[in-house]
Amino acid sequence: MKTALKFSTLALLLSASLLSAAPTVAPKFANAKAAAAWVAAEIKKDPAAASEIAAMAAASSPQFAGEITQAAITASNANDMSTAAIVEAVAKAAPEQMDAIATFAVAVRPEAGDEVNAVRATINPASSPLDFPSAAGGGAGSPPVNPQTGPGSSTTTGGVINQYNPPVVDSTPATRNDRTS
């Protein structure tokens, strides 16, 4: 009786530990939102395995590699080096999506632009570096430009942002209906 109890307890503990471990295969995702949600949920369970989880998800659904990278970096609160590790793991799982992976990674962690470009150069030496802002500041040495330069938006002039001011409208009536006759 005691032997059976020991074996059942051991079996219960072993099955519980196997269920709590990170999955070995990621499902095939129907859309980017589902992929990002799965990656974030798995990383919340095991933050130390963020790059492995992201690579596994990218291998199963490479078309969503950018979104998977973004979700992994966000869910793990990655620093620059962790961001580079996640980018490298996902890029090795989905090398044809390298530019999207790098762009999504820098969208979440702009400070990691230099590290992401270093990973790109390691994986594909023929690739030219993308123009990301570096930790030292400045992308290609020029100030950022607002792409929306229309009425009601900001305009960039010599690196200084000036707010667009619409013309002043006089709200007094144009007719003389206020006279008493």
Phi and psi in degrees as GROMACS dihedral restraints (atoms count N, CA, C in turn):
[ dihedral_restraints ]
;  ai    aj    ak    al  type     phi  dphi    fc
    3     4     5     6     1   -65.4    20    10
    4     5     6     7     1   -36.4    20    10
    6     7     8     9     1   -65.1    20    10
    7     8     9    10     1   -42.9    20    10
    9    10    11    12     1   -63.9    20    10
   10    11    12    13     1   -39.1    20    10
   12    13    14    15     1   -65.7    20    10
   13    14    15    16     1   -40.1    20    10
   15    16    17    18     1   -63.4    20    10
   16    17    18    19     1   -44.4    20    10
   18    19    20    21     1   -68.0    20    10
   19    20    21    22     1   -37.5    20    10
   21    22    23    24     1   -68.9    20    10
   22    23    24    25     1   -37.4    20    10
   24    25    26    27     1   -65.6    20    10
   25    26    27    28     1   -42.7    20    10
   27    28    29    30     1   -62.9    20    10
   28    29    30    31     1   -42.9    20    10
   30    31    32    33     1   -63.9    20    10
   31    32    33    34     1   -40.1    20    10
   33    34    35    36     1   -64.8    20    10
   34    35    36    37     1   -45.6    20    10
   36    37    38    39     1   -64.2    20    10
   37    38    39    40     1   -40.9    20    10
   39    40    41    42     1   -65.6    20    10
   40    41    42    43     1   -43.3    20    10
   42    43    44    45     1   -67.2    20    10
   43    44    45    46     1   -36.7    20    10
   45    46    47    48     1   -65.6    20    10
   46    47    48    49     1   -39.4    20    10
   48    49    50    51     1   -70.7    20    10
   49    50    51    52     1   -33.8    20    10
   51    52    53    54     1   -70.6    20    10
   52    53    54    55     1   -35.6    20    10
   54    55    56    57     1   -70.0    20    10
   55    56    57    58     1   -30.0    20    10
   57    58    59    60     1   -84.5    20    10
   58    59    60    61     1   -11.2    20    10
   60    61    62    63     1   -71.7    20    10
   61    62    63    64     1   160.1    20    10
   63    64    65    66     1   -64.7    20    10
   64    65    66    67     1   145.7    20    10
   66    67    68    69     1   -66.7    20    10
   67    68    69    70     1   153.2    20    10
   69    70    71    72     1   -94.3    20    10
   70    71    72    73     1   -17.5    20    10
   72    73    74    75     1  -136.8    20    10
   73    74    75    76     1   133.8    20    10
   75    76    77    78     1   -90.2    20    10
   76    77    78    79     1   147.4    20    10
   78    79    80    81     1   -71.8    20    10
   79    80    81    82     1   162.7    20    10
   81    82    83    84     1   -80.3    20    10
   82    83    84    85     1   124.6    20    10
   84    85    86    87     1   -92.8    20    10
   85    86    87    88     1   143.9    20    10
   87    88    89    90     1   -82.2    20    10
   88    89    90    91     1   -30.6    20    10
   90    91    92    93     1  -151.5    20    10
   91    92    93    94     1   171.1    20    10
   93    94    95    96     1   -67.2    20    10
   94    95    96    97     1   -34.7    20    10
   96    97    98    99     1   -64.4    20    10
   97    98    99   100     1   -41.6    20    10
   99   100   101   102     1   -65.9    20    10
  100   101   102   103     1   -39.7    20    10
  102   103   104   105     1   -63.7    20    10
  103   104   105   106     1   -46.4    20    10
  105   106   107   108     1   -64.4    20    10
  106   107   108   109     1   -39.6    20    10
  108   109   110   111     1   -65.8    20    10
  109   110   111   112     1   -41.5    20    10
  111   112   113   114     1   -64.9    20    10
  112   113   114   115     1   -44.8    20    10
  114   115   116   117     1   -61.6    20    10
  115   116   117   118     1   -45.9    20    10
  117   118   119   120     1   -62.0    20    10
  118   119   120   121     1   -41.6    20    10
  120   121   122   123     1   -65.9    20    10
  121   122   123   124     1   -41.0    20    10
  123   124   125   126     1   -69.0    20    10
  124   125   126   127     1   -37.0    20    10
  126   127   128   129     1   -71.1    20    10
  127   128   129   130     1   -33.4    20    10
  129   130   131   132     1   -61.6    20    10
  130   131   132   133     1   -32.6    20    10
  132   133   134   135     1   -72.5    20    10
  133   134   135   136     1   -39.1    20    10
  135   136   137   138     1  -142.4    20    10
  136   137   138   139     1    82.4    20    10
  138   139   140   141     1   -61.4    20    10
  139   140   141   142     1   -26.9    20    10
  141   142   143   144     1   -69.8    20    10
  142   143   144   145     1   -21.2    20    10
  144   145   146   147     1  -100.9    20    10
  145   146   147   148     1    27.7    20    10
  147   148   149   150     1   -58.6    20    10
  148   149   150   151     1   -47.0    20    10
  150   151   152   153     1   -67.9    20    10
  151   152   153   154     1   -36.8    20    10
  153   154   155   156     1   -67.9    20    10
  154   155   156   157     1   -41.2    20    10
  156   157   158   159     1   -65.0    20    10
  157   158   159   160     1   -44.0    20    10
  159   160   161   162     1   -64.6    20    10
  160   161   162   163     1   -40.9    20    10
  162   163   164   165     1   -65.0    20    10
  163   164   165   166     1   -39.6    20    10
  165   166   167   168     1   -63.1    20    10
  166   167   168   169     1   -43.7    20    10
  168   169   170   171     1   -67.1    20    10
  169   170   171   172     1   -39.1    20    10
  171   172   173   174     1   -68.7    20    10
  172   173   174   175     1   -33.1    20    10
  174   175   176   177     1   -67.9    20    10
  175   176   177   178     1   -34.7    20    10
  177   178   179   180     1   -80.1    20    10
  178   179   180   181     1   -29.9    20    10
  180   181   182   183     1  -140.4    20    10
  181   182   183   184     1    76.2    20    10
  183   184   185   186     1   -64.6    20    10
  184   185   186   187     1   -21.5    20    10
  186   187   188   189     1   -67.9    20    10
  187   188   189   190     1   -16.3    20    10
  189   190   191   192     1  -110.0    20    10
  190   191   192   193     1    24.3    20    10
  192   193   194   195     1   -61.3    20    10
  193   194   195   196     1   -37.7    20    10
  195   196   197   198     1   -63.6    20    10
  196   197   198   199     1   -47.7    20    10
  198   199   200   201     1   -66.1    20    10
  199   200   201   202     1   -36.0    20    10
  201   202   203   204     1   -64.0    20    10
  202   203   204   205     1   -43.4    20    10
  204   205   206   207     1   -60.8    20    10
  205   206   207   208     1   -46.7    20    10
  207   208   209   210     1   -61.0    20    10
  208   209   210   211     1   -44.0    20    10
  210   211   212   213     1   -65.7    20    10
  211   212   213   214     1   -38.4    20    10
  213   214   215   216     1   -66.5    20    10
  214   215   216   217     1   -42.6    20    10
  216   217   218   219     1   -66.4    20    10
  217   218   219   220     1   -42.9    20    10
  219   220   221   222     1   -67.0    20    10
  220   221   222   223     1   -46.2    20    10
  222   223   224   225     1   -67.4    20    10
  223   224   225   226     1   -31.3    20    10
  225   226   227   228     1   -93.6    20    10
  226   227   228   229     1    -2.1    20    10
  228   229   230   231     1    50.7    20    10
  229   230   231   232     1    51.1    20    10
  231   232   233   234     1   -68.8    20    10
  232   233   234   235     1   142.4    20    10
  234   235   236   237     1   -87.5    20    10
  235   236   237   238     1  -172.8    20    10
  237   238   239   240     1   -60.9    20    10
  238   239   240   241     1   -42.9    20    10
  240   241   242   243     1   -70.9    20    10
  241   242   243   244     1   -38.6    20    10
  243   244   245   246     1   -66.9    20    10
  244   245   246   247     1   -36.4    20    10
  246   247   248   249     1   -61.3    20    10
  247   248   249   250     1   -44.5    20    10
  249   250   251   252     1   -62.4    20    10
  250   251   252   253     1   -39.1    20    10
  252   253   254   255     1   -65.9    20    10
  253   254   255   256     1   -40.5    20    10
  255   256   257   258     1   -66.0    20    10
  256   257   258   259     1   -44.6    20    10
  258   259   260   261     1   -60.6    20    10
  259   260   261   262     1   -43.2    20    10
  261   262   263   264     1   -63.7    20    10
  262   263   264   265     1   -45.1    20    10
  264   265   266   267     1   -64.1    20    10
  265   266   267   268     1   -44.2    20    10
  267   268   269   270     1   -69.6    20    10
  268   269   270   271     1   -38.1    20    10
  270   271   272   273     1   -67.1    20    10
  271   272   273   274     1   -33.1    20    10
  273   274   275   276     1   -71.2    20    10
  274   275   276   277     1   -30.4    20    10
  276   277   278   279     1   -78.3    20    10
  277   278   279   280     1   -30.7    20    10
  279   280   281   282     1  -138.7    20    10
  280   281   282   283     1    71.1    20    10
  282   283   284   285     1   -63.9    20    10
  283   284   285   286     1   -25.8    20    10
  285   286   287   288     1   -71.4    20    10
  286   287   288   289     1   -13.3    20    10
  288   289   290   291     1  -103.7    20    10
  289   290   291   292     1    20.2    20    10
  291   292   293   294     1   -56.9    20    10
  292   293   294   295     1   -44.0    20    10
  294   295   296   297     1   -65.1    20    10
  295   296   297   298     1   -41.4    20    10
  297   298   299   300     1   -65.3    20    10
  298   299   300   301     1   -40.9    20    10
  300   301   302   303     1   -60.5    20    10
  301   302   303   304     1   -47.1    20    10
  303   304   305   306     1   -64.2    20    10
  304   305   306   307     1   -42.2    20    10
  306   307   308   309     1   -64.5    20    10
  307   308   309   310     1   -44.3    20    10
  309   310   311   312     1   -66.1    20    10
  310   311   312   313     1   -37.9    20    10
  312   313   314   315     1   -64.2    20    10
  313   314   315   316     1   -43.2    20    10
  315   316   317   318     1   -75.0    20    10
  316   317   318   319     1   -24.2    20    10
  318   319   320   321     1   -64.4    20    10
  319   320   321   322     1   -33.5    20    10
  321   322   323   324     1   -85.7    20    10
  322   323   324   325     1   -42.4    20    10
  324   325   326   327     1  -125.2    20    10
  325   326   327   328     1    81.4    20    10
  327   328   329   330     1   -59.9    20    10
  328   329   330   331     1   -27.3    20    10
  330   331   332   333     1   -68.7    20    10
  331   332   333   334     1   -17.7    20    10
  333   334   335   336     1   -92.8    20    10
  334   335   336   337     1    16.4    20    10
  336   337   338   339     1   -57.7    20    10
  337   338   339   340     1   -43.3    20    10
  339   340   341   342     1   -65.2    20    10
  340   341   342   343     1   -42.3    20    10
  342   343   344   345     1   -65.8    20    10
  343   344   345   346     1   -39.5    20    10
  345   346   347   348     1   -65.3    20    10
  346   347   348   349     1   -41.9    20    10
  348   349   350   351     1   -64.8    20    10
  349   350   351   352     1   -34.9    20    10
  351   352   353   354     1   -65.4    20    10
  352   353   354   355     1   -39.5    20    10
  354   355   356   357     1   -65.3    20    10
  355   356   357   358     1   -42.3    20    10
  357   358   359   360     1   -59.5    20    10
  358   359   360   361     1   -42.3    20    10
  360   361   362   363     1   -67.8    20    10
  361   362   363   364     1   -32.4    20    10
  363   364   365   366     1   -69.8    20    10
  364   365   366   367     1   -43.8    20    10
  366   367   368   369     1   -75.4    20    10
  367   368   369   370     1   -42.6    20    10
  369   370   371   372     1  -132.4    20    10
  370   371   372   373     1    92.0    20    10
  372   373   374   375     1   -61.5    20    10
  373   374   375   376     1   -21.5    20    10
  375   376   377   378     1   -80.0    20    10
  376   377   378   379     1   -11.5    20    10
  378   379   380   381     1   -77.0    20    10
  379   380   381   382     1   143.3    20    10
  381   382   383   384     1   -88.3    20    10
  382   383   384   385     1   148.8    20    10
  384   385   386   387     1   -65.8    20    10
  385   386   387   388     1   142.1    20    10
  387   388   389   390     1   -79.2    20    10
  388   389   390   391     1   154.9    20    10
  390   391   392   393     1   -87.2    20    10
  391   392   393   394     1    87.1    20    10
  393   394   395   396     1  -106.8    20    10
  394   395   396   397     1   150.3    20    10
  396   397   398   399     1   -66.0    20    10
  397   398   399   400     1   137.5    20    10
  399   400   401   402     1   -93.2    20    10
  400   401   402   403     1   171.8    20    10
  402   403   404   405     1   -65.3    20    10
  403   404   405   406     1   -28.0    20    10
  405   406   407   408     1   -75.4    20    10
  406   407   408   409     1   -15.8    20    10
  408   409   410   411     1   102.9    20    10
  409   410   411   412     1   146.4    20    10
  411   412   413   414     1    81.5    20    10
  412   413   414   415     1   131.6    20    10
  414   415   416   417     1   -83.0    20    10
  415   416   417   418     1   -75.2    20    10
  417   418   419   420     1  -109.9    20    10
  418   419   420   421     1    23.9    20    10
  420   421   422   423     1    88.1    20    10
  421   422   423   424     1     1.4    20    10
  423   424   425   426     1  -113.7    20    10
  424   425   426   427     1   154.8    20    10
  426   427   428   429     1   -70.3    20    10
  427   428   429   430     1   155.1    20    10
  429   430   431   432     1   -66.6    20    10
  430   431   432   433     1   143.9    20    10
  432   433   434   435     1  -115.9    20    10
  433   434   435   436     1   133.7    20    10
  435   436   437   438     1   -77.6    20    10
  436   437   438   439     1   122.3    20    10
  438   439   440   441     1   -72.4    20    10
  439   440   441   442     1   -15.3    20    10
  441   442   443   444     1  -101.7    20    10
  442   443   444   445     1    98.5    20    10
  444   445   446   447     1  -116.9    20    10
  445   446   447   448     1    71.6    20    10
  447   448   449   450     1  -132.1    20    10
  448   449   450   451     1  -179.3    20    10
  450   451   452   453     1   -58.1    20    10
  451   452   453   454     1   135.4    20    10
  453   454   455   456     1    87.5    20    10
  454   455   456   457     1    -3.2    20    10
  456   457   458   459     1  -116.1    20    10
  457   458   459   460     1   172.5    20    10
  459   460   461   462     1   -81.1    20    10
  460   461   462   463     1   149.3    20    10
  462   463   464   465     1  -121.0    20    10
  463   464   465   466     1   148.8    20    10
  465   466   467   468     1  -104.2    20    10
  466   467   468   469     1   126.5    20    10
  468   469   470   471     1  -132.1    20    10
  469   470   471   472     1   107.2    20    10
  471   472   473   474     1    60.6    20    10
  472   473   474   475     1    34.4    20    10
  474   475   476   477     1    85.0    20    10
  475   476   477   478     1    -3.2    20    10
  477   478   479   480     1  -109.0    20    10
  478   479   480   481     1   131.3    20    10
  480   481   482   483     1   -90.3    20    10
  481   482   483   484     1   122.0    20    10
  483   484   485   486     1  -110.4    20    10
  484   485   486   487     1   132.9    20    10
  486   487   488   489     1   -77.5    20    10
  487   488   489   490     1   135.2    20    10
  489   490   491   492     1   -71.3    20    10
  490   491   492   493     1   127.5    20    10
  492   493   494   495     1  -110.1    20    10
  493   494   495   496     1   118.5    20    10
  495   496   497   498     1   -71.2    20    10
  496   497   498   499     1   160.7    20    10
  498   499   500   501     1   -65.5    20    10
  499   500   501   502     1   152.5    20    10
  501   502   503   504     1   -80.6    20    10
  502   503   504   505     1   134.4    20    10
  504   505   506   507     1  -112.0    20    10
  505   506   507   508     1   127.2    20    10
  507   508   509   510     1   -82.5    20    10
  508   509   510   511     1   121.9    20    10
  510   511   512   513     1   -91.5    20    10
  511   512   513   514     1     9.0    20    10
  513   514   515   516     1   -72.5    20    10
  514   515   516   517     1   146.7    20    10
  516   517   518   519     1   -68.1    20    10
  517   518   519   520     1   149.4    20    10
  519   520   521   522     1   -85.7    20    10
  520   521   522   523     1   -13.7    20    10
  522   523   524   525     1   -99.1    20    10
  523   524   525   526     1   166.3    20    10
  525   526   527   528     1  -109.1    20    10
  526   527   528   529     1    53.6    20    10
  528   529   530   531     1   -82.5    20    10
  529   530   531   532     1    -2.4    20    10
  531   532   533   534     1   -88.9    20    10
  532   533   534   535     1    -0.8    20    10
  534   535   536   537     1   -81.0    20    10
  535   536   537   538     1   146.5    20    10
  537   538   539   540     1   -93.8    20    10
  538   539   540   541     1   135.9    20    10
